[in-house]
Amino acid sequence: MQNHCSLFKNFLHAPFSLCAGKSCRRPSNAIIFLLSAWLYVLTMVLPVTAMASTPPVAGFSDMPLEYGKVIYRINENSPKQLYIIGISHRDPETGRNGSTTIQTQTDIFRIGEWLHRNRELQLLLPEGYFTAAETCPPALAHSSSSQLDSYLLRQKLADESRFVNAEMLLKENCRLRVSQVEDRSIYDAVFQSLRNLKTTGTAQSSPQERLAQLQYLQEVRTAVLLQKIPAIVDRELNDGMIHNQSAMFTIGLNHLQDIVRYFQNNAIKINSPDAGRMQPANYTAELNLLKNGFGVTIIIPRTLADDRRLLQMTNLDRILLAYGRTGQEWLN
């Protein structure tokens, strides 16, 4: 890896980093506590709410079923393709692997590897990734990934002496270009709102109001991430860093319920928690991905797709049921 320090954080799971330099620091106990509190809020408190030469995508019937489950697909024949992968990470308090962490990360790696080999994937857009400009090398056109057998892959992911995840291994073995999609200002706003959950309530800000504000900001953050992707893909293509318009976007599983709703409604609409006060305005927008003709495929790693309790917690079981009633095509 290059001499730079990059940070991945997932507010639903463990914070983690991608770095080779000595300047990276492990998150403080306070940050880990706050992230753990946010995970608890989501699972126990919040209510469940419902160049352009790339060949056309023929479908995912040939993707091995043991890698993942395709839960949503639109515009599959477009030369522009975004693959959204719902992810999870290590325990938020200890930083250790859970009972399914290694297998989930293995699934994510295999999905990315398959997309690279079969869909000419060259660009990786991880949630929570920050890096200085011009630090990641360009992807290599038609590069062949180094073989990483299942034993070695699991061994690398199980090593808790240093941090490693599927995205890092994809960058290293498939020579994928990694680019920042996070917006620093909204990212910091969410983190500050997360801190505010610990403060004592006032007459102007009750715990319920702060929780609603955090939920609102987190959903806005999800929308902003999506909205930035077409411009980032175009920029990387025009700069010669990639040679097609496909990208893989990894994001926490809990965000998928909002993303599916946006595509179901063909628009983004997020209501402010309290429009009668000095609160952020309602967020409404057309989907840039659809306006720019992107195809979108949403994939859940097989280990997570087989976890019924997790699907219930993230509302994905209800989404699957709703789409089944409308006759939408659901695969795998």
Sequence and secondary structure as in RCSB ss.txt:
>XXXX:A:sequence
MQNHCSLFKNFLHAPFSLCAGKSCRRPSNAIIFLLSAWLYVLTMVLPVTAMASTPPVAGFSDMPLEYGKVIYRIN
ENSPKQLYIIGISHRDPETGRNGSTTIQTQTDIFRIGEWLHRNRELQLLLPEGYFTAAETCPPALAHSSSSQLDS
YLLRQKLADESRFVNAEMLLKENCRLRVSQVEDRSIYDAVFQSLRNLKTTGTAQSSPQERLAQLQYLQEVRTAVL
LQKIPAIVDRELNDGMIHNQSAMFTIGLNHLQDIVRYFQNNAIKINSPDAGRMQPANYTAELNLLKNGFGVTIII
PRTLADDRRLLQMTNLDRILLAYGRTGQEWLN
>XXXX:A:secstr
  S EEEE  TTS  EEEE STT     HHHHHHHHHHHHIIIIIS     TT      STTS TTTEEEEEEE 
TT S EEEEEEE  S TTT    TTHHHHHHHHHHHHHHHHHHH   EEEETT B  TT S    TT       H
HHHHHHHH TTS   HHHHHHHHH  EE     HHHHHHHHHHHHHTTS  BTTB HHHHHHHHHHHHHHHHHHH
HHHHHHHHHHHHHTTS SSSEEEEEEEGGGHHHHHHHHHHTSEEE  S TTSS    EEE  HHHHTT EEEEEE
EHHHHT HHHHHHTTHHHHHHHHHHTT     
